[in-house]
Amino acid sequence: MPEPAASPASSASLADARSALAAAQAELLAALVAGGRAPDGFDPGRLAVQARGLLAKRRGSVARTAPDLVEVLGAEFAGLFAAYSAEHVKPEGGSRADARDFAVWLRARGRL
């Protein structure tokens, strides 16, 4: 049995709901990976824990992809990667692209 056609009013409210959801998702993503503020209804402390976990996972992926960077930077690797990632979201292309972009970022600052 075919579904009933949506009325223009319900289509508009559906579009508004989708738009609101997209904005809320973007705000949550910014809080988790870009240092954004915690959205209403979320515990800032818990989001901070998750954000640190995501950063550690990303840093570990880059370290496995480019162990030479870890070797060259030594104890400074984690801090430098945190500074880089605060300015750059993970690029398309995965960990290899992230490691490449991190190396470019380091060279621009005279660190490599």
VMD Tcl script that builds the backbone (N, CA, C; Angstrom):
set m [mol new atoms 336]
animate dup $m
set s [atomselect $m all]
$s set {name element resname resid chain x y z} {
  {N N MET 1 A 0.845 -1.168 0.000}
  {CA C MET 1 A 0.000 0.000 0.000}
  {C C MET 1 A 0.896 1.238 0.000}
  {N N PRO 2 A 0.694 2.181 -0.917}
  {CA C PRO 2 A 1.538 3.382 -0.975}
  {C C PRO 2 A 1.308 4.266 0.238}
  {N N GLU 3 A 2.420 4.943 0.624}
  {CA C GLU 3 A 2.313 5.865 1.758}
  {C C GLU 3 A 1.631 7.143 1.305}
  {N N PRO 4 A 0.898 7.792 2.228}
  {CA C PRO 4 A 0.237 9.038 1.858}
  {C C PRO 4 A 1.272 10.123 1.572}
  {N N ALA 5 A 0.942 10.980 0.648}
  {CA C ALA 5 A 1.833 12.081 0.298}
  {C C ALA 5 A 1.918 13.053 1.470}
  {N N ALA 6 A 3.102 13.582 1.682}
  {CA C ALA 6 A 3.291 14.546 2.762}
  {C C ALA 6 A 2.715 15.885 2.355}
  {N N SER 7 A 2.113 16.544 3.330}
  {CA C SER 7 A 1.576 17.872 3.054}
  {C C SER 7 A 2.728 18.866 3.039}
  {N N PRO 8 A 2.537 20.028 2.393}
  {CA C PRO 8 A 3.607 21.032 2.386}
  {C C PRO 8 A 4.020 21.442 3.791}
  {N N ALA 9 A 3.057 21.519 4.719}
  {CA C ALA 9 A 3.383 21.913 6.090}
  {C C ALA 9 A 4.247 20.857 6.763}
  {N N SER 10 A 3.903 19.569 6.566}
  {CA C SER 10 A 4.710 18.529 7.205}
  {C C SER 10 A 6.080 18.423 6.550}
  {N N SER 11 A 6.191 18.692 5.257}
  {CA C SER 11 A 7.490 18.702 4.585}
  {C C SER 11 A 8.375 19.812 5.132}
  {N N ALA 12 A 7.776 20.972 5.402}
  {CA C ALA 12 A 8.537 22.096 5.952}
  {C C ALA 12 A 9.001 21.781 7.362}
  {N N SER 13 A 8.126 21.170 8.178}
  {CA C SER 13 A 8.529 20.866 9.549}
  {C C SER 13 A 9.586 19.759 9.564}
  {N N LEU 14 A 9.499 18.824 8.629}
  {CA C LEU 14 A 10.520 17.783 8.515}
  {C C LEU 14 A 11.861 18.401 8.118}
  {N N ALA 15 A 11.832 19.333 7.189}
  {CA C ALA 15 A 13.062 20.017 6.773}
  {C C ALA 15 A 13.649 20.813 7.936}
  {N N ASP 16 A 12.792 21.457 8.720}
  {CA C ASP 16 A 13.259 22.205 9.893}
  {C C ASP 16 A 13.884 21.260 10.925}
  {N N ALA 17 A 13.247 20.106 11.134}
  {CA C ALA 17 A 13.773 19.135 12.091}
  {C C ALA 17 A 15.126 18.603 11.633}
  {N N ARG 18 A 15.251 18.330 10.358}
  {CA C ARG 18 A 16.537 17.849 9.819}
  {C C ARG 18 A 17.620 18.910 9.955}
  {N N SER 19 A 17.245 20.133 9.691}
  {CA C SER 19 A 18.199 21.236 9.813}
  {C C SER 19 A 18.654 21.399 11.260}
  {N N ALA 20 A 17.707 21.318 12.192}
  {CA C ALA 20 A 18.051 21.440 13.615}
  {C C ALA 20 A 18.946 20.282 14.050}
  {N N LEU 21 A 18.637 19.080 13.581}
  {CA C LEU 21 A 19.455 17.917 13.915}
  {C C LEU 21 A 20.868 18.075 13.357}
  {N N ALA 22 A 20.989 18.530 12.127}
  {CA C ALA 22 A 22.312 18.730 11.519}
  {C C ALA 22 A 23.113 19.754 12.301}
  {N N ALA 23 A 22.465 20.818 12.745}
  {CA C ALA 23 A 23.160 21.847 13.523}
  {C C ALA 23 A 23.613 21.285 14.874}
  {N N ALA 24 A 22.750 20.491 15.513}
  {CA C ALA 24 A 23.107 19.891 16.801}
  {C C ALA 24 A 24.261 18.907 16.641}
  {N N GLN 25 A 24.240 18.136 15.564}
  {CA C GLN 25 A 25.331 17.183 15.310}
  {C C GLN 25 A 26.642 17.920 15.061}
  {N N ALA 26 A 26.581 19.003 14.320}
  {CA C ALA 26 A 27.787 19.787 14.046}
  {C C ALA 26 A 28.335 20.390 15.338}
  {N N GLU 27 A 27.456 20.843 16.211}
  {CA C GLU 27 A 27.890 21.421 17.491}
  {C C GLU 27 A 28.551 20.351 18.364}
  {N N LEU 28 A 27.969 19.156 18.385}
  {CA C LEU 28 A 28.549 18.056 19.162}
  {C C LEU 28 A 29.902 17.647 18.583}
  {N N LEU 29 A 29.980 17.539 17.277}
  {CA C LEU 29 A 31.246 17.183 16.633}
  {C C LEU 29 A 32.324 18.223 16.936}
  {N N ALA 30 A 31.956 19.491 16.883}
  {CA C ALA 30 A 32.918 20.551 17.198}
  {C C ALA 30 A 33.409 20.434 18.640}
  {N N ALA 31 A 32.521 20.073 19.546}
  {CA C ALA 31 A 32.923 19.905 20.945}
  {C C ALA 31 A 33.876 18.726 21.107}
  {N N LEU 32 A 33.699 17.700 20.302}
  {CA C LEU 32 A 34.522 16.500 20.433}
  {C C LEU 32 A 35.875 16.600 19.737}
  {N N VAL 33 A 35.942 17.284 18.605}
  {CA C VAL 33 A 37.194 17.259 17.843}
  {C C VAL 33 A 37.781 18.624 17.528}
  {N N ALA 34 A 37.091 19.688 17.888}
  {CA C ALA 34 A 37.607 21.011 17.509}
  {C C ALA 34 A 37.581 22.013 18.653}
  {N N GLY 35 A 37.460 21.537 19.875}
  {CA C GLY 35 A 37.511 22.436 21.020}
  {C C GLY 35 A 36.288 23.313 21.190}
  {N N GLY 36 A 35.190 22.940 20.558}
  {CA C GLY 36 A 33.957 23.721 20.692}
  {C C GLY 36 A 33.341 23.551 22.065}
  {N N ARG 37 A 32.364 24.387 22.358}
  {CA C ARG 37 A 31.699 24.311 23.661}
  {C C ARG 37 A 30.740 23.128 23.675}
  {N N ALA 38 A 30.464 22.636 24.869}
  {CA C ALA 38 A 29.535 21.510 25.017}
  {C C ALA 38 A 28.125 21.977 24.692}
  {N N PRO 39 A 27.420 21.260 23.838}
  {CA C PRO 39 A 26.034 21.627 23.528}
  {C C PRO 39 A 25.156 21.500 24.773}
  {N N ASP 40 A 24.064 22.237 24.779}
  {CA C ASP 40 A 23.111 22.135 25.879}
  {C C ASP 40 A 22.690 20.686 26.048}
  {N N GLY 41 A 22.608 20.255 27.300}
  {CA C GLY 41 A 22.182 18.895 27.594}
  {C C GLY 41 A 23.317 17.893 27.686}
  {N N PHE 42 A 24.538 18.310 27.386}
  {CA C PHE 42 A 25.698 17.414 27.470}
  {C C PHE 42 A 26.584 17.843 28.624}
  {N N ASP 43 A 27.131 16.883 29.309}
  {CA C ASP 43 A 28.038 17.136 30.420}
  {C C ASP 43 A 29.404 17.525 29.858}
  {N N PRO 44 A 29.855 18.759 30.114}
  {CA C PRO 44 A 31.147 19.191 29.567}
  {C C PRO 44 A 32.317 18.300 29.993}
  {N N GLY 45 A 32.282 17.801 31.215}
  {CA C GLY 45 A 33.355 16.927 31.688}
  {C C GLY 45 A 33.422 15.626 30.916}
  {N N ARG 46 A 32.275 15.039 30.672}
  {CA C ARG 46 A 32.243 13.785 29.924}
  {C C ARG 46 A 32.662 14.002 28.471}
  {N N LEU 47 A 32.231 15.122 27.906}
  {CA C LEU 47 A 32.661 15.424 26.534}
  {C C LEU 47 A 34.167 15.624 26.469}
  {N N ALA 48 A 34.738 16.254 27.488}
  {CA C ALA 48 A 36.191 16.464 27.517}
  {C C ALA 48 A 36.924 15.127 27.563}
  {N N VAL 49 A 36.404 14.181 28.340}
  {CA C VAL 49 A 37.014 12.850 28.411}
  {C C VAL 49 A 36.963 12.192 27.027}
  {N N GLN 50 A 35.809 12.258 26.377}
  {CA C GLN 50 A 35.669 11.673 25.041}
  {C C GLN 50 A 36.603 12.356 24.043}
  {N N ALA 51 A 36.688 13.681 24.127}
  {CA C ALA 51 A 37.554 14.427 23.208}
  {C C ALA 51 A 39.010 13.998 23.381}
  {N N ARG 52 A 39.446 13.839 24.627}
  {CA C ARG 52 A 40.823 13.375 24.866}
  {C C ARG 52 A 41.028 11.968 24.315}
  {N N GLY 53 A 40.029 11.118 24.470}
  {CA C GLY 53 A 40.127 9.764 23.939}
  {C C GLY 53 A 40.219 9.747 22.424}
  {N N LEU 54 A 39.416 10.581 21.776}
  {CA C LEU 54 A 39.470 10.665 20.311}
  {C C LEU 54 A 40.810 11.213 19.836}
  {N N LEU 55 A 41.347 12.202 20.557}
  {CA C LEU 55 A 42.660 12.740 20.205}
  {C C LEU 55 A 43.733 11.663 20.363}
  {N N ALA 56 A 43.663 10.901 21.445}
  {CA C ALA 56 A 44.658 9.842 21.660}
  {C C ALA 56 A 44.565 8.779 20.563}
  {N N LYS 57 A 43.362 8.441 20.162}
  {CA C LYS 57 A 43.182 7.450 19.090}
  {C C LYS 57 A 43.766 7.978 17.781}
  {N N ARG 58 A 43.486 9.232 17.473}
  {CA C ARG 58 A 44.005 9.843 16.241}
  {C C ARG 58 A 45.527 9.924 16.282}
  {N N ARG 59 A 46.066 10.351 17.431}
  {CA C ARG 59 A 47.518 10.461 17.585}
  {C C ARG 59 A 48.177 9.088 17.435}
  {N N GLY 60 A 47.557 8.065 18.018}
  {CA C GLY 60 A 48.097 6.712 17.905}
  {C C GLY 60 A 48.102 6.212 16.472}
  {N N SER 61 A 47.061 6.545 15.738}
  {CA C SER 61 A 47.001 6.144 14.322}
  {C C SER 61 A 48.109 6.811 13.524}
  {N N VAL 62 A 48.341 8.078 13.788}
  {CA C VAL 62 A 49.422 8.790 13.093}
  {C C VAL 62 A 50.771 8.211 13.507}
  {N N ALA 63 A 50.933 7.900 14.773}
  {CA C ALA 63 A 52.202 7.334 15.249}
  {C C ALA 63 A 52.487 5.992 14.592}
  {N N ARG 64 A 51.458 5.169 14.416}
  {CA C ARG 64 A 51.661 3.871 13.748}
  {C C ARG 64 A 51.943 4.052 12.261}
  {N N THR 65 A 51.349 5.079 11.671}
  {CA C THR 65 A 51.537 5.327 10.240}
  {C C THR 65 A 52.899 5.950 9.956}
  {N N ALA 66 A 53.351 6.809 10.852}
  {CA C ALA 66 A 54.619 7.526 10.634}
  {C C ALA 66 A 55.496 7.446 11.888}
  {N N PRO 67 A 56.016 6.262 12.195}
  {CA C PRO 67 A 56.830 6.126 13.411}
  {C C PRO 67 A 58.082 6.992 13.388}
  {N N ASP 68 A 58.522 7.371 12.195}
  {CA C ASP 68 A 59.690 8.248 12.100}
  {C C ASP 68 A 59.417 9.611 12.739}
  {N N LEU 69 A 58.184 10.092 12.643}
  {CA C LEU 69 A 57.842 11.361 13.289}
  {C C LEU 69 A 57.945 11.241 14.799}
  {N N VAL 70 A 57.473 10.127 15.328}
  {CA C VAL 70 A 57.557 9.901 16.777}
  {C C VAL 70 A 59.015 9.853 17.208}
  {N N GLU 71 A 59.830 9.188 16.411}
  {CA C GLU 71 A 61.256 9.066 16.752}
  {C C GLU 71 A 61.942 10.427 16.731}
  {N N VAL 72 A 61.682 11.214 15.694}
  {CA C VAL 72 A 62.327 12.519 15.560}
  {C C VAL 72 A 61.859 13.494 16.651}
  {N N LEU 73 A 60.568 13.466 16.967}
  {CA C LEU 73 A 60.006 14.431 17.919}
  {C C LEU 73 A 60.131 13.990 19.367}
  {N N GLY 74 A 60.270 12.699 19.582}
  {CA C GLY 74 A 60.432 12.179 20.940}
  {C C GLY 74 A 59.284 12.593 21.849}
  {N N ALA 75 A 59.639 13.100 23.026}
  {CA C ALA 75 A 58.647 13.467 24.038}
  {C C ALA 75 A 57.753 14.628 23.593}
  {N N GLU 76 A 58.153 15.349 22.577}
  {CA C GLU 76 A 57.356 16.477 22.099}
  {C C GLU 76 A 56.227 16.057 21.144}
  {N N PHE 77 A 56.249 14.802 20.704}
  {CA C PHE 77 A 55.267 14.352 19.721}
  {C C PHE 77 A 53.838 14.622 20.177}
  {N N ALA 78 A 53.476 14.194 21.366}
  {CA C ALA 78 A 52.086 14.315 21.828}
  {C C ALA 78 A 51.638 15.771 21.887}
  {N N GLY 79 A 52.456 16.629 22.445}
  {CA C GLY 79 A 52.091 18.045 22.562}
  {C C GLY 79 A 51.991 18.730 21.208}
  {N N LEU 80 A 52.929 18.430 20.323}
  {CA C LEU 80 A 52.882 19.018 18.989}
  {C C LEU 80 A 51.682 18.504 18.204}
  {N N PHE 81 A 51.375 17.212 18.356}
  {CA C PHE 81 A 50.215 16.690 17.649}
  {C C PHE 81 A 48.933 17.303 18.187}
  {N N ALA 82 A 48.861 17.534 19.483}
  {CA C ALA 82 A 47.676 18.184 20.064}
  {C C ALA 82 A 47.509 19.590 19.495}
  {N N ALA 83 A 48.610 20.319 19.361}
  {CA C ALA 83 A 48.542 21.673 18.795}
  {C C ALA 83 A 48.100 21.623 17.335}
  {N N TYR 84 A 48.658 20.699 16.585}
  {CA C TYR 84 A 48.273 20.533 15.178}
  {C C TYR 84 A 46.794 20.189 15.059}
  {N N SER 85 A 46.361 19.214 15.845}
  {CA C SER 85 A 44.975 18.749 15.714}
  {C C SER 85 A 43.979 19.795 16.188}
  {N N ALA 86 A 44.383 20.714 17.045}
  {CA C ALA 86 A 43.486 21.796 17.460}
  {C C ALA 86 A 43.190 22.732 16.294}
  {N N GLU 87 A 44.090 22.760 15.321}
  {CA C GLU 87 A 43.923 23.623 14.147}
  {C C GLU 87 A 43.407 22.882 12.921}
  {N N HIS 88 A 43.487 21.551 12.932}
  {CA C HIS 88 A 43.154 20.764 11.741}
  {C C HIS 88 A 42.276 19.566 12.095}
  {N N VAL 89 A 41.121 19.483 11.486}
  {CA C VAL 89 A 40.316 18.270 11.633}
  {C C VAL 89 A 40.996 17.167 10.831}
  {N N LYS 90 A 40.676 15.939 11.157}
  {CA C LYS 90 A 41.281 14.807 10.445}
  {C C LYS 90 A 40.891 14.886 8.977}
  {N N PRO 91 A 41.864 14.870 8.097}
  {CA C PRO 91 A 41.558 15.011 6.670}
  {C C PRO 91 A 40.986 13.730 6.080}
  {N N GLU 92 A 40.306 13.902 4.952}
  {CA C GLU 92 A 39.912 12.716 4.196}
  {C C GLU 92 A 41.197 12.033 3.750}
  {N N GLY 93 A 41.167 10.736 3.704}
  {CA C GLY 93 A 42.370 10.008 3.339}
  {C C GLY 93 A 42.953 9.261 4.512}
  {N N GLY 94 A 42.355 9.427 5.693}
  {CA C GLY 94 A 42.751 8.647 6.852}
  {C C GLY 94 A 44.060 9.056 7.489}
  {N N SER 95 A 44.653 8.102 8.174}
  {CA C SER 95 A 45.847 8.366 8.975}
  {C C SER 95 A 47.054 8.757 8.140}
  {N N ARG 96 A 47.163 8.211 6.935}
  {CA C ARG 96 A 48.299 8.595 6.075}
  {C C ARG 96 A 48.216 10.074 5.717}
  {N N ALA 97 A 47.030 10.524 5.360}
  {CA C ALA 97 A 46.846 11.941 5.032}
  {C C ALA 97 A 47.074 12.801 6.267}
  {N N ASP 98 A 46.627 12.321 7.421}
  {CA C ASP 98 A 46.823 13.068 8.662}
  {C C ASP 98 A 48.308 13.176 8.995}
  {N N ALA 99 A 49.045 12.067 8.849}
  {CA C ALA 99 A 50.482 12.087 9.110}
  {C C ALA 99 A 51.195 13.023 8.138}
  {N N ARG 100 A 50.790 12.975 6.870}
  {CA C ARG 100 A 51.387 13.869 5.864}
  {C C ARG 100 A 51.129 15.327 6.220}
  {N N ASP 101 A 49.879 15.648 6.556}
  {CA C ASP 101 A 49.537 17.031 6.898}
  {C C ASP 101 A 50.237 17.484 8.178}
  {N N PHE 102 A 50.396 16.568 9.131}
  {CA C PHE 102 A 51.119 16.888 10.361}
  {C C PHE 102 A 52.573 17.208 10.043}
  {N N ALA 103 A 53.190 16.425 9.170}
  {CA C ALA 103 A 54.581 16.681 8.779}
  {C C ALA 103 A 54.706 18.025 8.068}
  {N N VAL 104 A 53.752 18.351 7.215}
  {CA C VAL 104 A 53.759 19.662 6.532}
  {C C VAL 104 A 53.649 20.771 7.567}
  {N N TRP 105 A 52.760 20.588 8.541}
  {CA C TRP 105 A 52.565 21.566 9.613}
  {C C TRP 105 A 53.859 21.740 10.412}
  {N N LEU 106 A 54.534 20.630 10.717}
  {CA C LEU 106 A 55.792 20.693 11.455}
  {C C LEU 106 A 56.871 21.413 10.659}
  {N N ARG 107 A 56.972 21.106 9.346}
  {CA C ARG 107 A 57.977 21.786 8.511}
  {C C ARG 107 A 57.731 23.284 8.453}
  {N N ALA 108 A 56.483 23.685 8.372}
  {CA C ALA 108 A 56.147 25.119 8.298}
  {C C ALA 108 A 56.575 25.838 9.577}
  {N N ARG 109 A 56.712 25.104 10.673}
  {CA C ARG 109 A 57.117 25.692 11.941}
  {C C ARG 109 A 58.585 25.427 12.253}
  {N N GLY 110 A 59.296 24.878 11.272}
  {CA C GLY 110 A 60.725 24.610 11.470}
  {C C GLY 110 A 61.022 23.478 12.430}
  {N N ARG 111 A 60.066 22.566 12.607}
  {CA C ARG 111 A 60.250 21.459 13.541}
  {C C ARG 111 A 60.776 20.208 12.863}
  {N N LEU 112 A 60.770 20.179 11.534}
  {CA C LEU 112 A 61.325 19.034 10.793}
  {C C LEU 112 A 62.342 19.528 9.801}
}
mol reanalyze $m
mol bondsrecalc $m
mol representation Tube
mol addrep $m
